[in-house]
Amino acid sequence: MAFTMHSHSGQFCPGHAKDQLEEVIRHAISVGYRTIGLTEHMPRTQLSDLYPEELDPDQGQTTLAQLVPRHASYLAEAQRLQAKYASQIHILIGFEGEWIRGAEYGPLISSLLSSAPCVDYFIGSIHHTAGIPIDFDKTMFLQAQNACGGSEEKLWERYYDEQFEMLNATRPKVVGHFDLIRLLSEEPDKRVKGWRDGVWERMKRNLEVCKGLGAWLEVNTSALRKGLKEPYPGREVAEEWIKMGGKFTFSDDSHGIAQVATNYTRGLDYLDSLGVTELWTLERVPHPGTAGDIKSELRDKAVTIAEFRQSLRLEQ
């Protein structure tokens, strides 16, 4: 059974993604997904935390005042769609977390979780380092690098130190794009061990934290559509995670219909090359929308890669 644990829509991430949420779900059904995790971005606390495209008047400029009500509208719509499509696809409701200033974002993540019983999980993600986006464009990447002391190595070290704080403070079930920092690097596909040993020690430390939490590392195929040779995480990290006995989940990190299941075959081939035979997702038993008012139980679910491939219906 094919799935994604990470997705976005233009309806609730305007400027940053495309298409209505229901359209994304219908397309996911058409390509053979049996489960989809809805993970719109959490509200941010300052305008400077938004991506430039979210502040573009031509893209439907976002204001801070819109973010919390939009999140509430997202949760309501997600529950409606969860019930409407219960017979066709298992819909999980989540959000993608941020860690820009821990003193603000840690309590906010906790509040978003405690105030919404419909939320099944959140993705623990880092998109900023020293408060600056590191995955938007090269200009902002270099701004973050300068803020961290001027070298890529110092930027990477800061990235993993901030990730370490996020992991310990929020304890996510799913860790999103663990090595996103390599996207705009001068040498994004170069192995870290023996090259940046201070970085590698931090990466291993963070993996050990993930393992202690029982978290899943997301194999995220968006790295492939953005030009990298391997998904997140790259082979070096994935091999270390496998040594630790860590578990993987799988995501397209789609930002609209056009990116649903993009590079999934390549991502599964990558996992085959690592010797990985199963992936992990969540399921509600019974599924919301199918059993009246009965409270469902959230369970971990293993899916073999063979089963995953069988349910995909992708054009060749």
C-alpha positions as CSV (number, residue, x, y, z in Angstrom):
1,M,0.0,0.0,0.0
2,A,1.6,3.2,-1.2
3,F,1.5,6.3,1.0
4,T,3.0,9.7,1.8
5,M,3.5,11.1,5.3
6,H,4.3,14.6,4.1
7,S,2.1,16.8,1.8
8,H,1.0,20.4,1.3
9,S,-1.7,22.2,-0.7
10,G,-2.1,25.7,-2.1
11,Q,-5.3,26.1,-0.2
12,F,-3.6,26.2,3.1
13,C,0.0,27.1,2.1
14,P,-0.8,29.8,-0.5
15,G,2.1,31.0,-2.5
16,H,4.2,28.1,-1.3
17,A,2.1,25.3,-2.8
18,K,-0.7,24.8,-5.4
19,D,-4.1,23.3,-5.7
20,Q,-7.0,22.7,-3.3
21,L,-6.6,20.1,-0.6
22,E,-9.4,17.9,-1.9
23,E,-7.9,17.9,-5.4
24,V,-4.6,16.7,-3.9
25,I,-6.4,13.8,-2.1
26,R,-8.3,12.8,-5.2
27,H,-5.1,12.7,-7.2
28,A,-3.4,10.7,-4.5
29,I,-6.2,8.1,-4.7
30,S,-5.8,8.0,-8.5
31,V,-2.1,7.0,-8.3
32,G,-2.8,4.2,-5.8
33,Y,-2.1,5.8,-2.4
34,R,-3.9,4.0,0.4
35,T,-2.7,6.4,3.0
36,I,-2.0,10.2,2.9
37,G,-0.6,12.3,5.7
38,L,-1.8,15.9,5.5
39,T,0.9,18.1,7.0
40,E,0.3,21.8,6.2
41,H,2.9,24.2,7.7
42,M,2.2,25.2,11.2
43,P,1.5,28.9,11.9
44,R,4.6,31.0,12.2
45,T,5.0,33.7,14.8
46,Q,6.7,36.5,12.8
47,L,6.5,37.8,9.3
48,S,10.2,37.3,8.9
49,D,9.6,33.5,9.4
50,L,7.6,33.2,6.2
51,Y,9.2,32.4,2.8
52,P,9.4,35.3,0.4
53,E,6.9,33.7,-1.9
54,E,4.3,33.7,1.0
55,L,4.8,37.5,1.2
56,D,4.4,38.1,-2.5
57,P,1.2,40.1,-3.2
58,D,0.9,38.4,-6.6
59,Q,0.8,35.0,-4.9
60,G,-1.9,36.0,-2.4
61,Q,0.1,37.7,0.3
62,T,-0.1,36.1,3.7
63,T,-0.4,38.1,6.9
64,L,0.3,37.0,10.4
65,A,-3.3,37.5,11.4
66,Q,-4.4,34.9,8.8
67,L,-2.1,32.0,10.0
68,V,-3.9,30.8,13.2
69,P,-7.4,30.9,11.6
70,R,-6.1,29.3,8.5
71,H,-4.7,26.4,10.6
72,A,-8.1,26.0,12.3
73,S,-9.8,25.9,8.9
74,Y,-7.3,23.4,7.6
75,L,-8.0,21.0,10.6
76,A,-11.8,21.4,10.0
77,E,-11.4,20.7,6.2
78,A,-9.1,17.7,6.9
79,Q,-11.6,16.1,9.1
80,R,-14.4,16.6,6.6
81,L,-12.3,15.0,3.8
82,Q,-11.2,12.2,6.2
83,A,-14.8,11.2,6.6
84,K,-15.8,11.8,2.9
85,Y,-13.0,9.6,1.5
86,A,-12.8,7.1,4.3
87,S,-13.7,4.2,1.9
88,Q,-11.0,5.1,-0.6
89,I,-8.0,6.3,1.4
90,H,-6.8,6.5,4.9
91,I,-6.3,10.1,5.8
92,L,-3.9,11.1,8.6
93,I,-4.1,14.6,10.0
94,G,-0.8,16.3,10.9
95,F,1.2,19.4,10.4
96,E,4.8,20.3,9.7
97,G,6.6,21.8,12.6
98,E,9.2,24.6,12.6
99,W,12.1,25.4,14.9
100,I,13.1,29.0,14.3
101,R,13.3,30.2,17.9
102,G,12.9,27.4,20.4
103,A,11.4,29.6,23.1
104,E,8.5,30.4,20.8
105,Y,8.1,27.3,18.7
106,G,8.4,24.6,21.3
107,P,5.4,25.8,23.3
108,L,3.5,26.6,20.1
109,I,4.0,23.0,18.8
110,S,2.8,21.7,22.2
111,S,-0.2,23.9,22.1
112,L,-1.2,22.9,18.5
113,L,-1.0,19.2,19.6
114,S,-2.9,19.5,22.9
115,S,-5.7,21.7,21.5
116,A,-6.6,19.5,18.5
117,P,-7.4,15.9,19.3
118,C,-7.8,15.2,15.6
119,V,-4.0,15.6,15.0
120,D,-2.3,12.3,14.6
121,Y,1.3,13.5,14.4
122,F,3.6,16.3,13.3
123,I,6.8,16.3,11.3
124,G,9.8,17.6,13.1
125,S,11.5,19.8,10.5
126,I,14.2,22.5,10.3
127,H,14.0,25.0,7.5
128,H,15.9,27.8,9.1
129,T,19.3,28.2,10.6
130,A,20.1,31.3,12.7
131,G,16.6,32.3,11.8
132,I,17.2,32.3,8.0
133,P,15.7,29.9,5.5
134,I,18.4,27.5,4.2
135,D,16.3,25.8,1.4
136,F,14.7,28.8,-0.4
137,D,17.6,30.1,-2.6
138,K,21.3,30.5,-2.7
139,T,21.2,34.1,-1.5
140,M,19.4,33.2,1.7
141,F,21.6,30.2,2.2
142,L,24.6,32.4,2.1
143,Q,23.0,34.9,4.5
144,A,22.5,32.0,6.9
145,Q,26.1,30.9,6.3
146,N,27.4,34.4,7.1
147,A,25.3,34.5,10.2
148,C,27.0,31.3,11.4
149,G,30.5,32.5,11.0
150,G,31.1,32.5,7.2
151,S,31.8,28.8,6.4
152,E,29.6,26.0,5.3
153,E,31.0,23.8,8.0
154,K,29.9,26.2,10.7
155,L,26.5,26.6,9.1
156,W,26.0,22.8,9.0
157,E,27.1,22.5,12.6
158,R,24.6,25.1,13.7
159,Y,21.9,23.4,11.6
160,Y,22.4,20.1,13.5
161,D,22.7,21.8,16.8
162,E,19.3,23.5,16.3
163,Q,17.9,20.2,15.0
164,F,19.2,18.6,18.2
165,E,17.3,21.1,20.3
166,M,14.1,20.6,18.3
167,L,14.3,16.8,18.7
168,N,14.8,16.9,22.4
169,A,12.1,19.6,23.0
170,T,9.3,18.4,20.7
171,R,10.0,14.6,20.4
172,P,8.5,14.1,16.9
173,K,7.3,10.8,15.5
174,V,8.5,11.7,12.0
175,V,11.8,13.5,11.4
176,G,11.5,15.4,8.2
177,H,14.3,15.7,5.6
178,F,17.0,15.1,8.1
179,D,19.8,16.5,5.9
180,L,17.9,19.3,4.1
181,I,21.0,21.5,4.8
182,R,22.8,19.8,1.8
183,L,20.2,21.1,-0.8
184,L,22.1,24.3,-1.6
185,S,25.5,23.3,-0.5
186,E,28.5,23.7,-2.8
187,E,28.9,19.9,-2.8
188,P,25.5,18.5,-1.8
189,D,26.2,14.9,-2.6
190,K,29.6,14.7,-1.0
191,R,30.0,12.3,2.0
192,V,30.5,14.2,5.3
193,K,32.5,11.6,7.3
194,G,36.2,12.5,6.9
195,W,35.4,15.8,5.3
196,R,33.5,17.6,8.0
197,D,34.0,15.5,11.1
198,G,32.5,18.1,13.5
199,V,29.3,17.9,11.4
200,W,29.4,14.1,11.2
201,E,29.6,13.8,15.0
202,R,26.5,16.0,15.3
203,M,24.6,14.0,12.7
204,K,25.3,10.8,14.5
205,R,24.4,12.4,17.8
206,N,21.0,13.5,16.4
207,L,20.4,10.0,14.9
208,E,21.0,8.5,18.3
209,V,18.4,10.9,19.7
210,C,15.9,9.9,17.0
211,K,16.5,6.3,17.8
212,G,15.9,6.9,21.5
213,L,12.6,8.6,20.8
214,G,11.4,5.8,18.6
215,A,11.1,8.3,15.7
216,W,11.0,7.4,12.0
217,L,13.4,9.0,9.5
218,E,11.5,10.3,6.5
219,V,12.9,9.2,3.1
220,N,11.8,12.3,1.2
221,T,11.9,12.1,-2.6
222,S,11.6,15.9,-3.1
223,A,15.4,16.0,-3.0
224,L,15.4,14.2,-6.4
225,R,13.1,16.6,-8.1
226,K,15.3,19.4,-6.8
227,G,18.4,17.9,-8.5
228,L,20.1,15.9,-5.8
229,K,21.4,12.4,-6.6
230,E,19.8,10.8,-3.5
231,P,16.7,11.5,-1.5
232,Y,16.8,12.9,2.0
233,P,18.6,11.4,3.9
234,G,21.6,10.7,1.8
235,R,23.2,7.3,1.7
236,E,25.8,8.0,4.4
237,V,23.1,9.0,6.9
238,A,20.8,6.2,5.8
239,E,23.5,3.5,6.3
240,E,24.2,4.9,9.8
241,W,20.5,4.8,10.7
242,I,20.2,1.2,9.5
243,K,23.2,0.2,11.7
244,M,21.3,1.7,14.6
245,G,18.2,-0.4,13.8
246,G,16.2,2.8,12.9
247,K,13.0,2.7,10.9
248,F,12.0,4.7,7.8
249,T,8.8,6.2,6.6
250,F,8.3,7.6,3.0
251,S,7.2,10.9,1.6
252,D,6.9,12.9,-1.6
253,D,6.7,16.2,0.2
254,S,4.3,17.3,-2.5
255,H,3.3,20.9,-2.9
256,G,0.4,20.3,-5.2
257,I,-0.9,17.7,-7.6
258,A,2.0,17.8,-10.0
259,Q,4.4,16.6,-7.3
260,V,2.3,13.7,-5.8
261,A,4.4,10.5,-6.0
262,T,7.2,12.3,-7.9
263,N,10.3,10.1,-8.2
264,Y,8.7,7.4,-6.1
265,T,10.2,4.6,-8.2
266,R,13.7,6.1,-7.8
267,G,13.1,6.5,-4.1
268,L,12.1,2.8,-3.7
269,D,15.0,1.7,-5.8
270,Y,17.3,3.7,-3.5
271,L,15.8,1.8,-0.5
272,D,16.3,-1.5,-2.3
273,S,20.0,-0.6,-2.8
274,L,20.3,-0.1,1.0
275,G,18.7,-3.4,1.8
276,V,15.6,-1.9,3.3
277,T,12.5,-4.1,2.9
278,E,9.8,-2.3,4.8
279,L,8.5,1.2,5.6
280,W,6.4,2.5,8.4
281,T,3.2,4.6,8.5
282,L,0.3,5.2,10.9
283,E,-3.3,4.0,10.9
284,R,-6.4,4.8,12.9
285,V,-8.4,1.8,14.0
286,P,-11.2,2.1,13.3
287,H,-10.7,4.8,10.7
288,P,-12.5,8.1,11.5
289,G,-15.6,8.5,9.5
290,T,-16.4,4.8,9.5
291,A,-17.5,4.0,13.0
292,G,-19.7,6.8,14.3
293,D,-18.4,8.5,17.4
294,I,-16.1,5.6,18.5
295,K,-12.6,6.9,19.4
296,S,-10.0,5.3,17.2
297,E,-6.6,4.0,18.2
298,L,-3.5,5.2,16.5
299,R,-1.1,2.4,15.6
300,D,2.2,1.9,13.8
301,K,1.9,0.0,10.6
302,A,4.7,-1.8,8.6
303,V,4.4,-1.9,4.8
304,T,6.7,-4.0,2.7
305,I,8.3,-2.2,-0.2
306,A,6.9,-5.0,-2.4
307,E,3.4,-4.1,-1.2
308,F,4.1,-0.4,-1.7
309,R,5.1,-0.9,-5.3
310,Q,2.1,-3.1,-6.1
311,S,-0.4,-0.5,-5.2
312,L,1.2,2.4,-7.1
313,R,-0.3,3.3,-10.4
314,L,2.2,5.6,-12.1
315,E,2.5,6.4,-15.8
316,Q,5.7,5.1,-17.2
